[in-house]
């Protein structure tokens, strides 16, 4: 259950096609008959290089893959940790200065970059079925949708995720690494080192984060500008968290309703007249009701009239697939845990938290929450073998260290989280900086309507809206696990990068009035 709570905030590589070949190493392979040479200690400053090629959108793309570690130093210049990274760079590029660099993080906090690396944007992806479910034998295949054709990508594992570790047990890890602002501070410094070592200062730069990674990259956008004088071209938020934007009270209660509708529609639990419509036909109606009627009703609390209470309960029931009685018993504010348990209770099934297309079965039909997170168990089932095979067999990173799918990073200091405002300020200061938000309609942990709410509240003046884009997908938290959405979401990334990379000598400035 601890892993389940971690992934609540979480809040992935390229098909080689007909030209595919297994990456080849640039350095001598370690002899397989000497396992004693391996170790569970981390070399905090190392790299291993291999080469590969992939076919993306019909185009052959050769690449170099670098895996290894770069140290984190304390204020006295003493190494305190090694951060593990996987760096894919297209190898037939003449002008690296004009080549975009994407810096990729996942979330948790406490989980590695595995999800987007072998599930979404990288040149190799895990073998799953078209809807994202595990299949055997486990393995890796090419990703024909990877963005490696238009940008180089580095996947970063924060301390105590993946293979990243403190140098020893005496390092005060909680103070240095495990909190909203500590995380942002040391990772900004690490990015500075990476960009310097690999000569990427001239490149257009992008941050992409998923789930808690969206909190991370939103804060990094301003920290990189203010503390490292590094200016970005884009930030991409995949299934974003609340970014420290307050929404207690009625807003917190109502914003999840459109997600309820999407889930109920998927499971054919809506009234017949709604069910026969397409999902994207229904949602605008529900969003309008949520803001214009549902929100004021919850704000009235106990002062609402009995008649109005019944009217609102009937509409919430209609849009959620629940009974009016269940809605009334929850004082019009249905908790998500209860929804996941209640929607298909009569079928003895529960729905997944991070992707409500996934079904689970509990020991008892009674209760107020599911016994387990059905989609997380499915994802760990397929991702864990794949990342271990990929790192050790294809990228040639030989170690006896355990790859932390979830690492020990708790307790996490969430205080003073102003990352939404940090991102707004970074965009205001930097006319080059654009934002793309990607959400799955069936994500109940970081739901799509809350992602829209983030954008509205971040930019209350509307002055930045021409540089903000939102895209929705018919899947969940990791929308890219569905084959159709893998292609569409990568194409949205590709177009976003191309749109936000300025033409040669185009100045970063706001136009004055005439």
C-alpha positions, 0 to 999 in steps of 0.5 A: 500500500505504501507503493500505491500512495507513492504513485498517487503523486507520480504524478517511458523508447523507439521502434527500430523497424526494418533497420533495427539492431541491438545497440553495440558497445563502444567499450570492452564488454566485461567478461561474463564469467567474473560476477565477483567484479560486480558490486552493490556500491555505486560509482558516483562518476561513471559512464557506459556508451552504446550505439543503436539505431531506430526507425521513427516515422519511416526515418532511420535515426542512429543514436548514442546511448550513455548511461552512468552517474554524475555526482551531487556536491554539497556546499563545500564541494564534497560529493554526497550522492551519485545521480544516475542518468540515461542519455540518448543523442541522435548521432547523425546531427551536424549542428548540436547547438540547434538540437533541442534537449529534453530533460525527463523526470518521473515522480512519486516522489520516490520513483525513477525515470523508467516509466517515460523512458521505456513507456513513452518517449525513448527509442526502446519501449516495453512489450505490452498489449495495445491497451497497456497490459502485461504480456509474456515473454517480457521484453523491449521492442522499438518505439516508432513514435519516439521524439528522438528524431527531433530532440535528444533526451536525458532521463534522470533518476533522483536520489534513491530512485533507479540506481541513484544513491547517497555516497554513504549512510552518513549523508543527511539525505532527508535534508539534502534531497527529500522535499519539494524545495531541496529536490529542486535545488540539488537537481538544478545544480545537477542539470547545470553540471550535465549541460556543461559536461555534454556541451549543451548550453547552446541547445534549446532546452525542455523539461518534461515531468510526469505526476510528482515530476510536474511539481519538480519541473515547474519549480526547476523552471524558475530555479534554473533561471534564477540560480543558474541563468539557464533559460528554457524553451518549454515545460511539459506536464504529464498528468500534473499534480496540484502544483501547490495551488490551493483548492480546499473546500468546495473546489476540491470537492467538485473538480473530480466530477468530470473524471467520474463521468469519463470513468462511468462512460468507459464502463457503460454506467451512465444513463442511456441518453448520455451513454450513446454520446461520444465522451468528448460530447458529454464532458463540456456539459459536465464541466459547465455544470461543475463550475456553474451549479455544483460548485455554488451548491457545495459552497452553500453547505448546510444552508442549501434548500432540500429541493436544491440539494435533491436537484444537485444530487440527481445531476451528480448521480446522472453524471457519475453513474452512482445512485442518488442515495449514495450521493446524498449520503456523501453530502453531495461530495463523493470521495474518490476512494468511495467512487472506485469501490462503488461504481461497479460494486454490483458486479463485484469489481473495483476500478483503478485509481491511476487508470480507471479502465483497469479492474480489480476484485476485492475480498468483500464487496462491502467497504468504502475503498478498494483493497489494492491499486489494480493498474499499479500492480499491472504496470509493475508486472511489465515494467520491472523485468523490462527496465532490468533487462534493458539496463543490464543487457542492452545498455551494458550497465553491469551492477548488483545494485537493485533498480529502485522502481520505488525508493526510500524517500519518505518522509517527504517535506511538502512545505512551501510548495509554490511550484505553480507560481514558480512556473508562472513567474518563469514564463513571465520572465522568459518570452521563449518559455511555452507550456504543454499539459497532457492528461488522461481522461481516466486518471483519478489521481491527477485528473484532467479537470484539475489539470485545467484548473491549474492553468486557469489559476496559474494565469488568472490574468490570461496574459500567458494563455497563448503560450499554454496548451492542454491535450486530453487522451482516452487513457489514464495517468500513463496515457502513452501505454495505450497504443493509439495514445502513444502515437498521438501524445508523442506527436503532440510533443514533437509539434510542441518542440518544433513550435517553441523552438524559435527561428534562427536569430528570433529575439526573446522579447515582448512586443510593445504597443504602437 
